Each structure stands twice: as structure tokens, then as C-alpha cells.
Amino acid sequence: MALASGLLLLAGAAAQAQDRMVYRCPGNLYTDQISSKEAAERGCKTLEGAPVTVIQSRRPEAPKAAAAASVGAASGGASRPAGETRVDPAEQRARDTDARRILEAELRKEEERLAQLQKDGGALDERGQPRSADRLAELKAAIARKEADVAAIKREITKLGNP
């Protein structure tokens, strides 16, 4: 008799589990923890016939930068906001000088390429024949791109300020 009542309880639990609906809510959220009324209010749709596996994720750990800041504070150092790093002013000047040198070299190369394109941009080809309209359009587009590149490099150099 006890065995029969135990089986009835298990059968009832299985039926109740089968009655629970799985909903797909906006934002690609899947849940079986809401009622049909709540699902309708949220705009969720019932999933039928498709097995759904729900995996619980772990809570994210504390960021390492915050942990490092707390270690620095514990060791007597001044605590800084997370993500802030200090660079020695002399090292920063050296970096800026290197960046300026690289940008100026790149500017010279791009200006030379632009001058070559402008020189090649004439209406005649190498044999003295008129260029096709397609070739002229390609050259004009290439010149426009090079001019934009030169202007962008000049803007980057001005952002660095005076040496």
C-alpha cells in the first residue's frame, strides 16, 4: 500500500512537471518560472515540443583591477580608481616624441605618393593617348583618398601638440 501511494506521488509530480510551460520572452530569455498571465503581460511565447536546457551561470567575480587597488591600499600605497595607471612624465614625453617622429615620416611618404598620383593624373597616358573615363575616375578617387590620408595624419600630429 505504501508502495502504491509512493508511486502515485511520483506520478503526480511528473504530471505537474509536464504541466509547467516553458516560455521564450523578449531578449531571448527562456523561463518556466512565471505564470501564463505573467508570460502574456511580458509578451512571452510558449515553447511546445522543443526540449529546452537551462544552465544557471555563476555570478561574476570581483574585477581584478579592484582587487589590485585594494592590495595597493593595504600595502600603504595610494589607492587609485580602477583602470587608472600612471606613466612617468619622462617616459610619456619619449612616447610622444616617437609617435610624432613616426607620424611625420608617414606624412612625408603619403605626401610623396599624393604628388606622384597628381602627376599621373593628367588626361594622357604613358603613350600620349587620352585616358579612358574609367581610368580618370579611378585616379581622381585615389587622389581624394590620399588627400584625406594626409589630412588625417596632420590632425594626429596637431593632437600631439608642440614638441
Residue pairs with C-beta under 8 A, 6 or more apart in sequence:
20 32
21 32
21 36
21 39
21 46
21 47
22 30
22 31
22 32
22 46
22 47
22 52
23 30
23 31
23 32
23 34
23 39
23 44
23 45
23 46
23 47
24 30
24 44
24 45
24 47
25 31
25 39
25 42
25 43
25 44
25 45
26 42
26 43
26 44
30 47
30 52
30 54
31 44
31 54
32 54
34 42
34 44
38 44
39 45
39 46
63 82
65 82
65 83
66 82
69 79
69 80
69 81
69 82
70 79
72 78
72 79
72 80
73 79
80 86
87 95
96 160
96 161
96 163
97 163
99 160
100 157
100 160
100 163
103 153
103 156
103 157
103 160
104 157
106 153
107 150
107 153
107 154
107 157
110 146
110 149
110 150
110 153
111 150
113 146
114 143
114 146
114 147
114 150
117 139
117 142
117 143
117 146
118 143
120 139
121 136
121 139
121 140
121 143
122 131
123 130
123 131
123 136
124 130
124 131
125 131
125 135
131 139
